[in-house]
Amino acid sequence: MFVFLLDDSVKVEVYCDEMDNEFEDNICVSFVEECPEDEKIFKADETNIYLTPQQAEEFGQLLIKAAKIGCK
């Protein structure tokens, strides 16, 4: 599953990293940036953050809550 952000210059992909199944934090949130260096948010072209299932659920709930509330 993925979504493009910031005028399609950042691809955010979420997947279960089967190579890390032995670890509790095997849910990967991957950010891939395809833009000029001076526009990058991260230092590398690809940045991966690994979460436990509980952390992923909490993060998802925070996003849902923010989307429902909006910026008022």
CHARMM-style PDB file with segment names, atoms N, HN, CA, C and O in Angstrom:
ATOM      1  N   MET     1       0.840  -1.169   0.000  1.00  0.00      PROA
ATOM      2  CA  MET     1       0.000   0.000   0.000  1.00  0.00      PROA
ATOM      3  C   MET     1       0.888   1.237   0.000  1.00  0.00      PROA
ATOM      4  O   MET     1       1.849   1.327   0.764  1.00  0.00      PROA
ATOM      5  N   PHE     2       0.555   2.181  -0.863  1.00  0.00      PROA
ATOM      6  HN  PHE     2      -0.225   2.108  -1.483  1.00  0.00      PROA
ATOM      7  CA  PHE     2       1.346   3.405  -0.869  1.00  0.00      PROA
ATOM      8  C   PHE     2       0.498   4.596  -1.275  1.00  0.00      PROA
ATOM      9  O   PHE     2      -0.596   4.458  -1.822  1.00  0.00      PROA
ATOM     10  N   VAL     3       1.043   5.773  -0.987  1.00  0.00      PROA
ATOM     11  HN  VAL     3       1.931   5.886  -0.542  1.00  0.00      PROA
ATOM     12  CA  VAL     3       0.412   7.037  -1.334  1.00  0.00      PROA
ATOM     13  C   VAL     3       1.524   8.011  -1.733  1.00  0.00      PROA
ATOM     14  O   VAL     3       2.627   7.967  -1.188  1.00  0.00      PROA
ATOM     15  N   PHE     4       1.220   8.878  -2.681  1.00  0.00      PROA
ATOM     16  HN  PHE     4       0.324   8.913  -3.123  1.00  0.00      PROA
ATOM     17  CA  PHE     4       2.169   9.913  -3.078  1.00  0.00      PROA
ATOM     18  C   PHE     4       1.795  11.218  -2.386  1.00  0.00      PROA
ATOM     19  O   PHE     4       0.619  11.575  -2.315  1.00  0.00      PROA
ATOM     20  N   LEU     5       2.804  11.933  -1.874  1.00  0.00      PROA
ATOM     21  HN  LEU     5       3.759  11.644  -1.932  1.00  0.00      PROA
ATOM     22  CA  LEU     5       2.614  13.201  -1.183  1.00  0.00      PROA
ATOM     23  C   LEU     5       3.443  14.295  -1.838  1.00  0.00      PROA
ATOM     24  O   LEU     5       4.300  14.021  -2.678  1.00  0.00      PROA
ATOM     25  N   LEU     6       3.185  15.510  -1.452  1.00  0.00      PROA
ATOM     26  HN  LEU     6       2.489  15.732  -0.769  1.00  0.00      PROA
ATOM     27  CA  LEU     6       3.971  16.678  -1.875  1.00  0.00      PROA
ATOM     28  C   LEU     6       4.169  16.719  -3.386  1.00  0.00      PROA
ATOM     29  O   LEU     6       5.291  16.613  -3.882  1.00  0.00      PROA
ATOM     30  N   ASP     7       3.074  16.871  -4.099  1.00  0.00      PROA
ATOM     31  HN  ASP     7       2.163  16.956  -3.696  1.00  0.00      PROA
ATOM     32  CA  ASP     7       3.099  16.933  -5.566  1.00  0.00      PROA
ATOM     33  C   ASP     7       3.767  15.709  -6.182  1.00  0.00      PROA
ATOM     34  O   ASP     7       4.483  15.811  -7.178  1.00  0.00      PROA
ATOM     35  N   ASP     8       3.520  14.553  -5.576  1.00  0.00      PROA
ATOM     36  HN  ASP     8       2.938  14.470  -4.768  1.00  0.00      PROA
ATOM     37  CA  ASP     8       4.036  13.259  -6.053  1.00  0.00      PROA
ATOM     38  C   ASP     8       5.553  13.110  -5.966  1.00  0.00      PROA
ATOM     39  O   ASP     8       6.122  12.225  -6.604  1.00  0.00      PROA
ATOM     40  N   SER     9       6.208  13.958  -5.190  1.00  0.00      PROA
ATOM     41  HN  SER     9       5.745  14.677  -4.671  1.00  0.00      PROA
ATOM     42  CA  SER     9       7.669  13.837  -5.068  1.00  0.00      PROA
ATOM     43  C   SER     9       8.079  12.886  -3.943  1.00  0.00      PROA
ATOM     44  O   SER     9       9.240  12.483  -3.867  1.00  0.00      PROA
ATOM     45  N   VAL    10       7.133  12.524  -3.069  1.00  0.00      PROA
ATOM     46  HN  VAL    10       6.190  12.852  -3.131  1.00  0.00      PROA
ATOM     47  CA  VAL    10       7.422  11.595  -1.970  1.00  0.00      PROA
ATOM     48  C   VAL    10       6.429  10.431  -2.034  1.00  0.00      PROA
ATOM     49  O   VAL    10       5.214  10.623  -2.002  1.00  0.00      PROA
ATOM     50  N   LYS    11       6.982   9.226  -2.126  1.00  0.00      PROA
ATOM     51  HN  LYS    11       7.969   9.070  -2.152  1.00  0.00      PROA
ATOM     52  CA  LYS    11       6.155   8.015  -2.109  1.00  0.00      PROA
ATOM     53  C   LYS    11       6.259   7.420  -0.709  1.00  0.00      PROA
ATOM     54  O   LYS    11       7.357   7.153  -0.220  1.00  0.00      PROA
ATOM     55  N   VAL    12       5.110   7.215  -0.067  1.00  0.00      PROA
ATOM     56  HN  VAL    12       4.218   7.432  -0.463  1.00  0.00      PROA
ATOM     57  CA  VAL    12       5.067   6.609   1.267  1.00  0.00      PROA
ATOM     58  C   VAL    12       4.429   5.237   1.106  1.00  0.00      PROA
ATOM     59  O   VAL    12       3.282   5.110   0.679  1.00  0.00      PROA
ATOM     60  N   GLU    13       5.201   4.211   1.457  1.00  0.00      PROA
ATOM     61  HN  GLU    13       6.134   4.314   1.804  1.00  0.00      PROA
ATOM     62  CA  GLU    13       4.732   2.834   1.331  1.00  0.00      PROA
ATOM     63  C   GLU    13       4.728   2.180   2.709  1.00  0.00      PROA
ATOM     64  O   GLU    13       5.647   2.385   3.502  1.00  0.00      PROA
ATOM     65  N   VAL    14       3.701   1.401   2.987  1.00  0.00      PROA
ATOM     66  HN  VAL    14       2.954   1.235   2.343  1.00  0.00      PROA
ATOM     67  CA  VAL    14       3.595   0.680   4.259  1.00  0.00      PROA
ATOM     68  C   VAL    14       3.462  -0.803   3.943  1.00  0.00      PROA
ATOM     69  O   VAL    14       2.590  -1.212   3.176  1.00  0.00      PROA
ATOM     70  N   TYR    15       4.340  -1.600   4.545  1.00  0.00      PROA
ATOM     71  HN  TYR    15       5.048  -1.268   5.168  1.00  0.00      PROA
ATOM     72  CA  TYR    15       4.299  -3.047   4.291  1.00  0.00      PROA
ATOM     73  C   TYR    15       4.909  -3.810   5.458  1.00  0.00      PROA
ATOM     74  O   TYR    15       5.658  -3.258   6.264  1.00  0.00      PROA
ATOM     75  N   CYS    16       4.573  -5.086   5.527  1.00  0.00      PROA
ATOM     76  HN  CYS    16       3.965  -5.535   4.873  1.00  0.00      PROA
ATOM     77  CA  CYS    16       5.161  -5.976   6.515  1.00  0.00      PROA
ATOM     78  C   CYS    16       6.445  -6.541   5.921  1.00  0.00      PROA
ATOM     79  O   CYS    16       6.406  -7.219   4.894  1.00  0.00      PROA
ATOM     80  N   ASP    17       7.559  -6.272   6.545  1.00  0.00      PROA
ATOM     81  HN  ASP    17       7.590  -5.721   7.379  1.00  0.00      PROA
ATOM     82  CA  ASP    17       8.857  -6.720   6.048  1.00  0.00      PROA
ATOM     83  C   ASP    17       9.091  -8.162   6.492  1.00  0.00      PROA
ATOM     84  O   ASP    17       9.493  -8.416   7.627  1.00  0.00      PROA
ATOM     85  N   GLU    18       8.837  -9.093   5.592  1.00  0.00      PROA
ATOM     86  HN  GLU    18       8.510  -8.888   4.670  1.00  0.00      PROA
ATOM     87  CA  GLU    18       8.947 -10.521   5.922  1.00  0.00      PROA
ATOM     88  C   GLU    18      10.367 -10.927   6.322  1.00  0.00      PROA
ATOM     89  O   GLU    18      10.549 -11.900   7.053  1.00  0.00      PROA
ATOM     90  N   MET    19      11.368 -10.193   5.850  1.00  0.00      PROA
ATOM     91  HN  MET    19      11.220  -9.402   5.255  1.00  0.00      PROA
ATOM     92  CA  MET    19      12.750 -10.511   6.229  1.00  0.00      PROA
ATOM     93  C   MET    19      13.010 -10.193   7.699  1.00  0.00      PROA
ATOM     94  O   MET    19      13.981 -10.678   8.281  1.00  0.00      PROA
ATOM     95  N   ASP    20      12.141  -9.377   8.297  1.00  0.00      PROA
ATOM     96  HN  ASP    20      11.353  -8.983   7.824  1.00  0.00      PROA
ATOM     97  CA  ASP    20      12.285  -8.990   9.706  1.00  0.00      PROA
ATOM     98  C   ASP    20      11.228  -9.631  10.585  1.00  0.00      PROA
ATOM     99  O   ASP    20      10.949  -9.120  11.670  1.00  0.00      PROA
ATOM    100  N   ASN    21      10.634 -10.727  10.155  1.00  0.00      PROA
ATOM    101  HN  ASN    21      10.860 -11.142   9.274  1.00  0.00      PROA
ATOM    102  CA  ASN    21       9.582 -11.374  10.942  1.00  0.00      PROA
ATOM    103  C   ASN    21      10.045 -11.832  12.321  1.00  0.00      PROA
ATOM    104  O   ASN    21       9.227 -12.021  13.221  1.00  0.00      PROA
ATOM    105  N   GLU    22      11.338 -12.009  12.487  1.00  0.00      PROA
ATOM    106  HN  GLU    22      12.003 -11.855  11.755  1.00  0.00      PROA
ATOM    107  CA  GLU    22      11.844 -12.431  13.794  1.00  0.00      PROA
ATOM    108  C   GLU    22      11.831 -11.279  14.800  1.00  0.00      PROA
ATOM    109  O   GLU    22      11.986 -11.494  16.002  1.00  0.00      PROA
ATOM    110  N   PHE    23      11.646 -10.058  14.301  1.00  0.00      PROA
ATOM    111  HN  PHE    23      11.520  -9.883  13.324  1.00  0.00      PROA
ATOM    112  CA  PHE    23      11.622  -8.885  15.170  1.00  0.00      PROA
ATOM    113  C   PHE    23      10.190  -8.401  15.363  1.00  0.00      PROA
ATOM    114  O   PHE    23       9.342  -8.577  14.488  1.00  0.00      PROA
ATOM    115  N   GLU    24       9.931  -7.793  16.508  1.00  0.00      PROA
ATOM    116  HN  GLU    24      10.620  -7.650  17.219  1.00  0.00      PROA
ATOM    117  CA  GLU    24       8.596  -7.292  16.801  1.00  0.00      PROA
ATOM    118  C   GLU    24       8.230  -6.106  15.899  1.00  0.00      PROA
ATOM    119  O   GLU    24       7.075  -5.950  15.503  1.00  0.00      PROA
ATOM    120  N   ASP    25       9.230  -5.274  15.581  1.00  0.00      PROA
ATOM    121  HN  ASP    25      10.168  -5.401  15.903  1.00  0.00      PROA
ATOM    122  CA  ASP    25       8.962  -4.084  14.753  1.00  0.00      PROA
ATOM    123  C   ASP    25       9.238  -4.385  13.275  1.00  0.00      PROA
ATOM    124  O   ASP    25      10.245  -3.951  12.715  1.00  0.00      PROA
ATOM    125  N   ASN    26       8.328  -5.130  12.662  1.00  0.00      PROA
ATOM    126  HN  ASN    26       7.510  -5.482  13.116  1.00  0.00      PROA
ATOM    127  CA  ASN    26       8.537  -5.550  11.273  1.00  0.00      PROA
ATOM    128  C   ASN    26       7.574  -4.875  10.291  1.00  0.00      PROA
ATOM    129  O   ASN    26       7.482  -5.288   9.135  1.00  0.00      PROA
ATOM    130  N   ILE    27       6.861  -3.846  10.742  1.00  0.00      PROA
ATOM    131  HN  ILE    27       6.936  -3.511  11.682  1.00  0.00      PROA
ATOM    132  CA  ILE    27       6.011  -3.072   9.845  1.00  0.00      PROA
ATOM    133  C   ILE    27       6.816  -1.860   9.396  1.00  0.00      PROA
ATOM    134  O   ILE    27       7.229  -1.034  10.209  1.00  0.00      PROA
ATOM    135  N   CYS    28       7.030  -1.770   8.087  1.00  0.00      PROA
ATOM    136  HN  CYS    28       6.694  -2.441   7.426  1.00  0.00      PROA
ATOM    137  CA  CYS    28       7.898  -0.726   7.547  1.00  0.00      PROA
ATOM    138  C   CYS    28       7.075   0.398   6.938  1.00  0.00      PROA
ATOM    139  O   CYS    28       6.154   0.165   6.156  1.00  0.00      PROA
ATOM    140  N   VAL    29       7.426   1.614   7.313  1.00  0.00      PROA
ATOM    141  HN  VAL    29       8.174   1.803   7.948  1.00  0.00      PROA
ATOM    142  CA  VAL    29       6.906   2.805   6.660  1.00  0.00      PROA
ATOM    143  C   VAL    29       8.099   3.367   5.888  1.00  0.00      PROA
ATOM    144  O   VAL    29       9.071   3.840   6.477  1.00  0.00      PROA
ATOM    145  N   SER    30       8.006   3.307   4.563  1.00  0.00      PROA
ATOM    146  HN  SER    30       7.216   2.922   4.084  1.00  0.00      PROA
ATOM    147  CA  SER    30       9.121   3.683   3.699  1.00  0.00      PROA
ATOM    148  C   SER    30       8.807   4.982   2.971  1.00  0.00      PROA
ATOM    149  O   SER    30       7.752   5.120   2.352  1.00  0.00      PROA
ATOM    150  N   PHE    31       9.735   5.933   3.052  1.00  0.00      PROA
ATOM    151  HN  PHE    31      10.591   5.821   3.555  1.00  0.00      PROA
ATOM    152  CA  PHE    31       9.610   7.211   2.354  1.00  0.00      PROA
ATOM    153  C   PHE    31      10.661   7.236   1.255  1.00  0.00      PROA
ATOM    154  O   PHE    31      11.855   7.129   1.531  1.00  0.00      PROA
ATOM    155  N   VAL    32      10.217   7.379   0.002  1.00  0.00      PROA
ATOM    156  HN  VAL    32       9.247   7.466  -0.222  1.00  0.00      PROA
ATOM    157  CA  VAL    32      11.133   7.460  -1.133  1.00  0.00      PROA
ATOM    158  C   VAL    32      10.926   8.826  -1.773  1.00  0.00      PROA
ATOM    159  O   VAL    32       9.823   9.173  -2.194  1.00  0.00      PROA
ATOM    160  N   GLU    33      12.020   9.600  -1.839  1.00  0.00      PROA
ATOM    161  HN  GLU    33      12.916   9.318  -1.498  1.00  0.00      PROA
ATOM    162  CA  GLU    33      11.935  10.944  -2.399  1.00  0.00      PROA
ATOM    163  C   GLU    33      12.575  10.989  -3.778  1.00  0.00      PROA
ATOM    164  O   GLU    33      13.711  10.556  -3.970  1.00  0.00      PROA
ATOM    165  N   GLU    34      11.831  11.515  -4.722  1.00  0.00      PROA
ATOM    166  HN  GLU    34      10.908  11.867  -4.566  1.00  0.00      PROA
ATOM    167  CA  GLU    34      12.332  11.695  -6.078  1.00  0.00      PROA
ATOM    168  C   GLU    34      12.202  13.168  -6.425  1.00  0.00      PROA
ATOM    169  O   GLU    34      11.278  13.588  -7.122  1.00  0.00      PROA
ATOM    170  N   CYS    35      13.157  13.940  -5.918  1.00  0.00      PROA
ATOM    171  HN  CYS    35      13.907  13.599  -5.352  1.00  0.00      PROA
ATOM    172  CA  CYS    35      13.155  15.376  -6.148  1.00  0.00      PROA
ATOM    173  C   CYS    35      14.596  15.883  -6.035  1.00  0.00      PROA
ATOM    174  O   CYS    35      15.478  15.149  -5.587  1.00  0.00      PROA
ATOM    175  N   PRO    36      14.836  17.124  -6.436  1.00  0.00      PROA
ATOM    176  CA  PRO    36      16.183  17.689  -6.316  1.00  0.00      PROA
ATOM    177  C   PRO    36      16.660  17.700  -4.853  1.00  0.00      PROA
ATOM    178  O   PRO    36      15.858  17.785  -3.923  1.00  0.00      PROA
ATOM    179  N   GLU    37      17.959  17.614  -4.681  1.00  0.00      PROA
ATOM    180  HN  GLU    37      18.611  17.545  -5.436  1.00  0.00      PROA
ATOM    181  CA  GLU    37      18.556  17.546  -3.333  1.00  0.00      PROA
ATOM    182  C   GLU    37      18.093  18.684  -2.434  1.00  0.00      PROA
ATOM    183  O   GLU    37      17.819  18.461  -1.255  1.00  0.00      PROA
ATOM    184  N   ASP    38      18.002  19.881  -2.959  1.00  0.00      PROA
ATOM    185  HN  ASP    38      18.225  20.062  -3.917  1.00  0.00      PROA
ATOM    186  CA  ASP    38      17.650  21.034  -2.114  1.00  0.00      PROA
ATOM    187  C   ASP    38      16.180  21.036  -1.693  1.00  0.00      PROA
ATOM    188  O   ASP    38      15.779  21.865  -0.876  1.00  0.00      PROA
ATOM    189  N   GLU    39      15.373  20.123  -2.236  1.00  0.00      PROA
ATOM    190  HN  GLU    39      15.699  19.450  -2.900  1.00  0.00      PROA
ATOM    191  CA  GLU    39      13.967  20.028  -1.869  1.00  0.00      PROA
ATOM    192  C   GLU    39      13.685  18.841  -0.947  1.00  0.00      PROA
ATOM    193  O   GLU    39      12.553  18.669  -0.495  1.00  0.00      PROA
ATOM    194  N   LYS    40      14.695  18.026  -0.663  1.00  0.00      PROA
ATOM    195  HN  LYS    40      15.615  18.165  -1.030  1.00  0.00      PROA
ATOM    196  CA  LYS    40      14.484  16.810   0.120  1.00  0.00      PROA
ATOM    197  C   LYS    40      14.207  17.111   1.593  1.00  0.00      PROA
ATOM    198  O   LYS    40      14.744  18.051   2.179  1.00  0.00      PROA
ATOM    199  N   ILE    41      13.353  16.278   2.155  1.00  0.00      PROA
ATOM    200  HN  ILE    41      12.916  15.514   1.679  1.00  0.00      PROA
ATOM    201  CA  ILE    41      13.036  16.356   3.580  1.00  0.00      PROA
ATOM    202  C   ILE    41      14.018  15.497   4.365  1.00  0.00      PROA
ATOM    203  O   ILE    41      14.503  15.901   5.421  1.00  0.00      PROA
ATOM    204  N   PHE    42      14.308  14.301   3.838  1.00  0.00      PROA
ATOM    205  HN  PHE    42      13.914  13.972   2.980  1.00  0.00      PROA
ATOM    206  CA  PHE    42      15.227  13.364   4.479  1.00  0.00      PROA
ATOM    207  C   PHE    42      16.598  13.458   3.825  1.00  0.00      PROA
ATOM    208  O   PHE    42      16.723  13.993   2.723  1.00  0.00      PROA
ATOM    209  N   LYS    43      17.610  12.952   4.479  1.00  0.00      PROA
ATOM    210  HN  LYS    43      17.509  12.517   5.374  1.00  0.00      PROA
ATOM    211  CA  LYS    43      18.969  12.999   3.945  1.00  0.00      PROA
ATOM    212  C   LYS    43      19.194  11.983   2.842  1.00  0.00      PROA
ATOM    213  O   LYS    43      19.981  12.227   1.927  1.00  0.00      PROA
ATOM    214  N   ALA    44      18.517  10.850   2.912  1.00  0.00      PROA
ATOM    215  HN  ALA    44      17.878  10.651   3.654  1.00  0.00      PROA
ATOM    216  CA  ALA    44      18.711   9.782   1.934  1.00  0.00      PROA
ATOM    217  C   ALA    44      17.552   9.765   0.937  1.00  0.00      PROA
ATOM    218  O   ALA    44      16.499  10.351   1.187  1.00  0.00      PROA
ATOM    219  N   ASP    45      17.759   9.088  -0.195  1.00  0.00      PROA
ATOM    220  HN  ASP    45      18.615   8.613  -0.398  1.00  0.00      PROA
ATOM    221  CA  ASP    45      16.687   8.941  -1.182  1.00  0.00      PROA
ATOM    222  C   ASP    45      15.545   8.098  -0.629  1.00  0.00      PROA
ATOM    223  O   ASP    45      14.383   8.294  -0.985  1.00  0.00      PROA
ATOM    224  N   GLU    46      15.896   7.147   0.256  1.00  0.00      PROA
ATOM    225  HN  GLU    46      16.840   6.988   0.545  1.00  0.00      PROA
ATOM    226  CA  GLU    46      14.897   6.277   0.876  1.00  0.00      PROA
ATOM    227  C   GLU    46      15.150   6.223   2.377  1.00  0.00      PROA
ATOM    228  O   GLU    46      16.275   5.998   2.823  1.00  0.00      PROA
ATOM    229  N   THR    47      14.083   6.433   3.150  1.00  0.00      PROA
ATOM    230  HN  THR    47      13.169   6.616   2.787  1.00  0.00      PROA
ATOM    231  CA  THR    47      14.160   6.383   4.609  1.00  0.00      PROA
ATOM    232  C   THR    47      13.088   5.427   5.107  1.00  0.00      PROA
ATOM    233  O   THR    47      11.916   5.578   4.763  1.00  0.00      PROA
ATOM    234  N   ASN    48      13.474   4.448   5.910  1.00  0.00      PROA
ATOM    235  HN  ASN    48      14.427   4.325   6.189  1.00  0.00      PROA
ATOM    236  CA  ASN    48      12.545   3.453   6.441  1.00  0.00      PROA
ATOM    237  C   ASN    48      12.431   3.586   7.952  1.00  0.00      PROA
ATOM    238  O   ASN    48      13.424   3.731   8.664  1.00  0.00      PROA
ATOM    239  N   ILE    49      11.198   3.533   8.415  1.00  0.00      PROA
ATOM    240  HN  ILE    49      10.390   3.415   7.837  1.00  0.00      PROA
ATOM    241  CA  ILE    49      10.913   3.550   9.848  1.00  0.00      PROA
ATOM    242  C   ILE    49      10.173   2.256  10.166  1.00  0.00      PROA
ATOM    243  O   ILE    49       9.171   1.937   9.526  1.00  0.00      PROA
ATOM    244  N   TYR    50      10.661   1.520  11.144  1.00  0.00      PROA
ATOM    245  HN  TYR    50      11.475   1.779  11.663  1.00  0.00      PROA
ATOM    246  CA  TYR    50      10.047   0.243  11.508  1.00  0.00      PROA
ATOM    247  C   TYR    50       9.231   0.389  12.782  1.00  0.00      PROA
ATOM    248  O   TYR    50       9.693   0.961  13.769  1.00  0.00      PROA
ATOM    249  N   LEU    51       8.011  -0.138  12.746  1.00  0.00      PROA
ATOM    250  HN  LEU    51       7.636  -0.603  11.944  1.00  0.00      PROA
ATOM    251  CA  LEU    51       7.082  -0.032  13.863  1.00  0.00      PROA
ATOM    252  C   LEU    51       6.603  -1.404  14.309  1.00  0.00      PROA
ATOM    253  O   LEU    51       6.552  -2.347  13.519  1.00  0.00      PROA
ATOM    254  N   THR    52       6.254  -1.502  15.580  1.00  0.00      PROA
ATOM    255  HN  THR    52       6.295  -0.736  16.221  1.00  0.00      PROA
ATOM    256  CA  THR    52       5.582  -2.696  16.073  1.00  0.00      PROA
ATOM    257  C   THR    52       4.113  -2.601  15.639  1.00  0.00      PROA
ATOM    258  O   THR    52       3.649  -1.518  15.284  1.00  0.00      PROA
ATOM    259  N   PRO    53       3.382  -3.711  15.662  1.00  0.00      PROA
ATOM    260  CA  PRO    53       1.958  -3.628  15.322  1.00  0.00      PROA
ATOM    261  C   PRO    53       1.201  -2.609  16.194  1.00  0.00      PROA
ATOM    262  O   PRO    53       0.337  -1.891  15.692  1.00  0.00      PROA
ATOM    263  N   GLN    54       1.516  -2.546  17.471  1.00  0.00      PROA
ATOM    264  HN  GLN    54       2.217  -3.130  17.880  1.00  0.00      PROA
ATOM    265  CA  GLN    54       0.851  -1.597  18.368  1.00  0.00      PROA
ATOM    266  C   GLN    54       1.176  -0.157  17.967  1.00  0.00      PROA
ATOM    267  O   GLN    54       0.288   0.695  17.932  1.00  0.00      PROA
ATOM    268  N   GLN    55       2.438   0.110  17.668  1.00  0.00      PROA
ATOM    269  HN  GLN    55       3.159  -0.582  17.697  1.00  0.00      PROA
ATOM    270  CA  GLN    55       2.829   1.461  17.259  1.00  0.00      PROA
ATOM    271  C   GLN    55       2.148   1.841  15.939  1.00  0.00      PROA
ATOM    272  O   GLN    55       1.696   2.974  15.774  1.00  0.00      PROA
ATOM    273  N   ALA    56       2.077   0.895  15.010  1.00  0.00      PROA
ATOM    274  HN  ALA    56       2.444  -0.025  15.144  1.00  0.00      PROA
ATOM    275  CA  ALA    56       1.429   1.148  13.718  1.00  0.00      PROA
ATOM    276  C   ALA    56      -0.046   1.464  13.921  1.00  0.00      PROA
ATOM    277  O   ALA    56      -0.587   2.365  13.280  1.00  0.00      PROA
ATOM    278  N   GLU    57      -0.696   0.723  14.812  1.00  0.00      PROA
ATOM    279  HN  GLU    57      -0.256  -0.009  15.332  1.00  0.00      PROA
ATOM    280  CA  GLU    57      -2.108   0.969  15.091  1.00  0.00      PROA
ATOM    281  C   GLU    57      -2.309   2.345  15.725  1.00  0.00      PROA
ATOM    282  O   GLU    57      -3.223   3.077  15.345  1.00  0.00      PROA
ATOM    283  N   GLU    58      -1.462   2.694  16.684  1.00  0.00      PROA
ATOM    284  HN  GLU    58      -0.719   2.099  16.992  1.00  0.00      PROA
ATOM    285  CA  GLU    58      -1.561   3.998  17.336  1.00  0.00      PROA
ATOM    286  C   GLU    58      -1.332   5.122  16.327  1.00  0.00      PROA
ATOM    287  O   GLU    58      -2.043   6.127  16.342  1.00  0.00      PROA
ATOM    288  N   PHE    59      -0.353   4.955  15.463  1.00  0.00      PROA
ATOM    289  HN  PHE    59       0.225   4.139  15.451  1.00  0.00      PROA
ATOM    290  CA  PHE    59      -0.048   5.955  14.441  1.00  0.00      PROA
ATOM    291  C   PHE    59      -1.226   6.114  13.482  1.00  0.00      PROA
ATOM    292  O   PHE    59      -1.602   7.229  13.119  1.00  0.00      PROA
ATOM    293  N   GLY    60      -1.795   4.990  13.082  1.00  0.00      PROA
ATOM    294  HN  GLY    60      -1.489   4.085  13.377  1.00  0.00      PROA
ATOM    295  CA  GLY    60      -2.953   5.022  12.199  1.00  0.00      PROA
ATOM    296  C   GLY    60      -4.134   5.732  12.840  1.00  0.00      PROA
ATOM    297  O   GLY    60      -4.820   6.516  12.185  1.00  0.00      PROA
ATOM    298  N   GLN    61      -4.374   5.463  14.119  1.00  0.00      PROA
ATOM    299  HN  GLN    61      -3.817   4.826  14.652  1.00  0.00      PROA
ATOM    300  CA  GLN    61      -5.478   6.106  14.824  1.00  0.00      PROA
ATOM    301  C   GLN    61      -5.256   7.614  14.937  1.00  0.00      PROA
ATOM    302  O   GLN    61      -6.204   8.394  14.843  1.00  0.00      PROA
ATOM    303  N   LEU    62      -4.002   8.020  15.139  1.00  0.00      PROA
ATOM    304  HN  LEU    62      -3.232   7.387  15.215  1.00  0.00      PROA
ATOM    305  CA  LEU    62      -3.702   9.453  15.195  1.00  0.00      PROA
ATOM    306  C   LEU    62      -3.992  10.121  13.852  1.00  0.00      PROA
ATOM    307  O   LEU    62      -4.542  11.222  13.815  1.00  0.00      PROA
ATOM    308  N   LEU    63      -3.628   9.465  12.755  1.00  0.00      PROA
ATOM    309  HN  LEU    63      -3.182   8.571  12.786  1.00  0.00      PROA
ATOM    310  CA  LEU    63      -3.910  10.017  11.429  1.00  0.00      PROA
ATOM    311  C   LEU    63      -5.408  10.116  11.175  1.00  0.00      PROA
ATOM    312  O   LEU    63      -5.887  11.120  10.648  1.00  0.00      PROA
ATOM    313  N   ILE    64      -6.144   9.081  11.546  1.00  0.00      PROA
ATOM    314  HN  ILE    64      -5.755   8.265  11.974  1.00  0.00      PROA
ATOM    315  CA  ILE    64      -7.593   9.087  11.365  1.00  0.00      PROA
ATOM    316  C   ILE    64      -8.234  10.197  12.181  1.00  0.00      PROA
ATOM    317  O   ILE    64      -9.116  10.907  11.699  1.00  0.00      PROA
ATOM    318  N   LYS    65      -7.785  10.340  13.419  1.00  0.00      PROA
ATOM    319  HN  LYS    65      -7.068   9.764  13.811  1.00  0.00      PROA
ATOM    320  CA  LYS    65      -8.328  11.384  14.299  1.00  0.00      PROA
ATOM    321  C   LYS    65      -8.052  12.770  13.716  1.00  0.00      PROA
ATOM    322  O   LYS    65      -8.940  13.622  13.686  1.00  0.00      PROA
ATOM    323  N   ALA    66      -6.828  12.991  13.257  1.00  0.00      PROA
ATOM    324  HN  ALA    66      -6.107  12.299  13.282  1.00  0.00      PROA
ATOM    325  CA  ALA    66      -6.478  14.284  12.671  1.00  0.00      PROA
ATOM    326  C   ALA    66      -7.303  14.551  11.410  1.00  0.00      PROA
ATOM    327  O   ALA    66      -7.730  15.682  11.175  1.00  0.00      PROA
ATOM    328  N   ALA    67      -7.528  13.511  10.598  1.00  0.00      PROA
ATOM    329  HN  ALA    67      -7.181  12.593  10.788  1.00  0.00      PROA
ATOM    330  CA  ALA    67      -8.314  13.691   9.377  1.00  0.00      PROA
ATOM    331  C   ALA    67      -9.760  14.029   9.688  1.00  0.00      PROA
ATOM    332  O   ALA    67     -10.371  14.827   8.978  1.00  0.00      PROA
ATOM    333  N   LYS    68     -10.318  13.441  10.730  1.00  0.00      PROA
ATOM    334  HN  LYS    68      -9.822  12.792  11.307  1.00  0.00      PROA
ATOM    335  CA  LYS    68     -11.713  13.695  11.097  1.00  0.00      PROA
ATOM    336  C   LYS    68     -11.890  15.074  11.711  1.00  0.00      PROA
ATOM    337  O   LYS    68     -12.871  15.764  11.431  1.00  0.00      PROA
ATOM    338  N   ILE    69     -10.948  15.471  12.541  1.00  0.00      PROA
ATOM    339  HN  ILE    69     -10.152  14.910  12.768  1.00  0.00      PROA
ATOM    340  CA  ILE    69     -11.030  16.773  13.216  1.00  0.00      PROA
ATOM    341  C   ILE    69     -10.704  17.901  12.243  1.00  0.00      PROA
ATOM    342  O   ILE    69     -11.366  18.939  12.227  1.00  0.00      PROA
ATOM    343  N   GLY    70      -9.672  17.678  11.434  1.00  0.00      PROA
ATOM    344  HN  GLY    70      -9.134  16.835  11.447  1.00  0.00      PROA
ATOM    345  CA  GLY    70      -9.232  18.730  10.531  1.00  0.00      PROA
ATOM    346  C   GLY    70      -8.568  19.853  11.290  1.00  0.00      PROA
ATOM    347  O   GLY    70      -8.385  19.770  12.505  1.00  0.00      PROA
ATOM    348  N   CYS    71      -8.217  20.875  10.597  1.00  0.00      PROA
ATOM    349  HN  CYS    71      -8.365  20.942   9.610  1.00  0.00      PROA
ATOM    350  CA  CYS    71      -7.589  22.049  11.211  1.00  0.00      PROA
ATOM    351  C   CYS    71      -8.630  23.152  11.283  1.00  0.00      PROA
ATOM    352  O   CYS    71      -8.917  23.826  10.294  1.00  0.00      PROA
ATOM    353  N   LYS    72      -9.182  23.322  12.462  1.00  0.00      PROA
ATOM    354  HN  LYS    72      -8.949  22.775  13.266  1.00  0.00      PROA
ATOM    355  CA  LYS    72     -10.232  24.331  12.641  1.00  0.00      PROA
ATOM    356  C   LYS    72      -9.715  25.504  13.420  1.00  0.00      PROA
ATOM    357  OT1 LYS    72     -10.457  26.454  13.670  1.00  0.00      PROA
TER     358      LYS     72
END
